[in-house]
Amino acid sequence: MLQQQKSIRRSLIRHSAWRYEMTPYRASAKYLHDYYSVKLPLVKTIYRDSFVQLDPDEETERFLQFSTDLAASSWRYKYLLNYIMHKKKMNISLAKWKVGDSFLFSLSQYRQLLRDAGFNLAAHDLNVLDIGQGSGTVLKSVGKATQTDNLFAFDKDLHANDLAKKRGIKILAEEEFRLHTSLDHAHREEEDKFDLVILSNVLDHSFRPVSVLEDALWRTKRNGFLLISVSVPWRPFYGSKNVKGGYSTYKDRTTNKQIKERLVEQAPTCEDQTYPWWSPPKIPLSFEEAAQDILKGITSGGERLQYINRMWKLLDYADRVGVSSVSKLELKAWTRSPYWLAGTAVEDSWDNLTMLLQKADYSDNFQGFDEDPPEFFASEEQ
């Protein structure tokens, strides 16, 4: 009996430590409403007006009850999912073990966020793309909220693609989903692009977040929207050993040049240090401060540097040309919300920042350029 009590106590301590590491800003939360709360006076003025306060509703309560029952009735959720999460083995395919279903918002919460962002919910035949969709539960919910069946996706995890396909989601071909540059997308017709592109827990799990964000933008129609959700605080390069000072490095397959990217700026104490993804040396003091850093990084597009020269350790990296397209994003709405995997406890959700950004249409800036040329140009042509 004593041995069993010690085992339970050790388990609770580990569980408590995991929750603090994953959700440091929610350690003192007592009510479910606290999971959605933001102290607006701590937020910079430029971000206050676009904040959307969401609250748990009946659908949220139903999911949580379903999740609790699932954990109690299925060994995969009770033991396997619990092991994967608490060992931080996040590079394991959850879809392979059929434990990847998730919950970000209820239908009414999705609609409120989309409506407040200025998204036209009355539009017909919307095309929605989810990059890294997992099992497809988030994409299906967005489809219901926007009343469309035109749902497209691609995930590098083929097990996830199989699960999503069974849910009626159209999986794009792999060759269509290599990371492209703006020149690769130049031939893409506007009607082939998407009204809404989703990046749910993708940017903070990628070692090429700037490239992924830029690619998603090029797949979005003019005046279309991006729905982006990331865990807070920003812990980049999920599962990657290639992390140093908030940058990831890789070799560009097209130029064979060494590149490094950073989407969200991190504390100076993180510079020139290698650390596990879940434990940066220093994080912002509050959710509000961390959220502002992420919003600033994503709306600015981050930075991507290209290796130039190692001679005398000068000019090792320089700004890479052609990454400014991300600055076309305009923040329309953002909120705080928990992100649950089905079969986990209420307290085991991620602490997520979700935002809606609109792709700006600059065509009005060039209005009149296709009209008849001025007289002095006309005379030259003759």
CORLINUR-V938255 format. One record per backbone hydrogen bond with DSSP energy under -1.0 kcal/mol. NH is the residue of the N-H (numbers start at 1). CO is the residue of the C=O. If there is no record, write none. Layout:
nh: (NH | NH)
co: (CO | CO)
//
This chain:
nh: (5 | 6 | 7 | 8 | 9 | 10 | 11 | 12 | 13 | 14 | 15 | 16 | 17 | 18 | 19 | 20 | 21 | 22 | 23 | 26 | 29 | 34 | 35 | 36 | 40 | 42 | 43 | 47 | 51 | 52 | 61 | 62 | 63 | 64 | 65 | 66 | 67 | 68 | 69 | 70 | 71 | 72 | 73 | 74 | 78 | 79 | 80 | 81 | 83 | 84 | 85 | 86 | 87 | 88 | 89 | 90 | 92 | 98 | 99 | 103 | 110 | 111 | 112 | 113 | 114 | 115 | 116 | 117 | 118 | 119 | 121 | 123 | 128 | 129 | 130 | 131 | 132 | 136 | 140 | 141 | 142 | 143 | 144 | 145 | 146 | 148 | 151 | 152 | 153 | 154 | 161 | 162 | 163 | 164 | 165 | 166 | 168 | 169 | 170 | 172 | 177 | 185 | 188 | 192 | 193 | 194 | 195 | 196 | 197 | 198 | 199 | 201 | 205 | 212 | 213 | 214 | 215 | 216 | 217 | 218 | 219 | 220 | 221 | 223 | 224 | 225 | 226 | 227 | 228 | 229 | 230 | 232 | 240 | 244 | 245 | 247 | 248 | 250 | 252 | 256 | 259 | 260 | 261 | 262 | 270 | 271 | 273 | 279 | 290 | 291 | 292 | 293 | 294 | 295 | 296 | 297 | 298 | 299 | 300 | 301 | 302 | 303 | 305 | 306 | 307 | 308 | 309 | 313 | 314 | 318 | 320 | 327 | 328 | 329 | 330 | 332 | 333 | 334 | 335 | 337 | 339 | 340 | 342 | 344 | 348 | 350 | 352 | 353 | 354 | 355 | 356 | 357 | 358 | 359 | 360 | 365 | 366 | 367 | 369 | 371 | 378 | 379 | 380 | 381 | 382)
co: (1 | 2 | 3 | 4 | 5 | 6 | 7 | 8 | 9 | 10 | 11 | 12 | 13 | 14 | 15 | 16 | 17 | 18 | 19 | 23 | 26 | 31 | 32 | 33 | 38 | 39 | 40 | 44 | 48 | 334 | 57 | 58 | 59 | 60 | 61 | 62 | 63 | 64 | 65 | 66 | 67 | 68 | 69 | 70 | 74 | 75 | 75 | 76 | 79 | 80 | 81 | 82 | 83 | 85 | 84 | 88 | 89 | 95 | 94 | 340 | 106 | 107 | 108 | 109 | 110 | 111 | 112 | 113 | 115 | 114 | 119 | 120 | 150 | 196 | 152 | 198 | 154 | 133 | 136 | 137 | 138 | 139 | 140 | 141 | 142 | 143 | 149 | 128 | 170 | 130 | 157 | 158 | 159 | 160 | 161 | 162 | 165 | 164 | 151 | 153 | 174 | 181 | 185 | 189 | 190 | 219 | 127 | 127 | 225 | 129 | 227 | 229 | 202 | 208 | 209 | 210 | 211 | 212 | 213 | 214 | 215 | 217 | 194 | 359 | 221 | 195 | 357 | 197 | 355 | 199 | 353 | 351 | 237 | 247 | 273 | 244 | 261 | 259 | 257 | 252 | 250 | 305 | 248 | 303 | 267 | 268 | 270 | 276 | 286 | 287 | 288 | 289 | 290 | 291 | 292 | 293 | 294 | 295 | 296 | 297 | 297 | 262 | 260 | 318 | 258 | 316 | 315 | 310 | 311 | 306 | 304 | 324 | 325 | 326 | 358 | 356 | 356 | 50 | 354 | 352 | 350 | 103 | 101 | 341 | 345 | 339 | 337 | 230 | 335 | 228 | 333 | 226 | 330 | 224 | 328 | 362 | 363 | 364 | 366 | 368 | 374 | 375 | 376 | 377 | 378)
//
